[in-house]
Amino acid sequence: MGSDKQISPGNRRAIAKAARAGKTVILNTGRRMSELEEYLGLIHEVRYLNCASGALVYDLKEKRTLYSSLLSVETVKQLLELAALEQAVPYIFLEQCIIQKSHCEQMERFGMDSTRISLIASR
């Protein structure tokens, strides 16, 4: 998927060709699973997702997580404290995006797409 959030026809053809050749197709991306859901129908040959920058490996056929590496609660708390010191906007995501409510108005300033936020944490 490109920066335009589209899967090019060439990439779709390559995925289909690999699947027809009997290859197991794995989509590797930094995007989170909830960002990919609307595109999976275009690339139904993909068996596995390695997404969220490698933090999640998911089997689409069996509909189950094969691997997940989450940050501990303590690590997330430390990161939030550091972000507050730097006046940074923490953007935490897994299945949904979590952002502090007061930062929503600043999303565009940081080059982030506010239309994909599905859960807002209030503060």
N, C-alpha and C positions, 0 to 999 in steps of 0.2 A: 504494500500500500504506500503510495507516495504522499508527499506533503499536502497534496490536494484531497487526501482521504478517499482516493479512488484506486481500484485495482486495475491496472492497465490491461487492455485486451491481450497484449503479448504475454503478460504474466499468467493470465487465465488460461491461455492456450498452452503454455509450458506446463502448468499444473495438470491440465487435462491429459496432455501427452504423457507425462510421467506416470499418471495413474493408469492409463491404457497400457503402458509398458510393464505394469505390475509392480511399480515402485510404491513404497509407502511415502505419502506426502506429509511433511511436517512444516507448518507455518511458524517461522521464528520472527518475533516482533517485540518491540518494547511496549507496545500498546497493551492496555488491560482488556480482559475478556469482554466486558460490557461494551467497549468501543468496537469490538469485532462482530458482535452478534448480527448486525444488519447486513454484513458482507458475507457471512458464511454460506448463505444460499447461492451466492455467485461462485463459490469455490467448494462445492459439496464433496469434491474428491479429497479434501484435506482430512486426514485421520487425526493428527495430533496438533495441538497448539503449544508452543513454547512462548509464553507471553509474559507481560508485566516485567520486562527486562530480565527474563529468566527465573523470576520468582514463582512462576506457576507453569506446570506442564499438565495439559488436560487432554483426555481421550474423548474426542467428539462422538465416536461410534458408541462407546460404552457409557458416555455421559458421566465421567468420573475424573476426579483429580488424581493424577499419578504422583505428582510432586508439588510441594508448596514450601516456600521458605519465607516466613513472615518475620518482621522485626518484633522484638519483644516489646511489651508495654513500656518497660523502663527505658528502652532505647528511643521509642517514639516520644516519650515525655522529655528526654534530654534534647532531642532534635527540635521539639517545639520551643523549649526554653532558649536554645541557641538562635532559632529563627526570630524569636521576639527581640533578642538583643540586637539583631541585625535589621530589624524592621522588615523582615522577609515574609513573603506569603507562603506558608507551608501548604503543599498540595499533596494530600495523602490519598492513595488510591489502591483499591483491589477490585472488587466487583463494582463498587460505587466510589465516587469521588467524595472526599470529605474536606471541607474548607471552613474556616472560621467565618461566620456570617458577616462580620464587619469588613472582611476582605473582598466580598463579592463585587463591590463597585470598582475594585482595582484590577480585576482580572485582565482586562485589555491592556492595561499599563505594563503588565508582565508578559504580554504575548500569549495569554492563555485563553482558551475557548470556554466561556461561561455557559454555553448551551449544553454541555455534556455533564454538568454537575447534577447529580441525582440525590445527594444528601448533604444538607447544610448543618454544620454544628454551630449552635448559637454560643455567644460569649458576651 
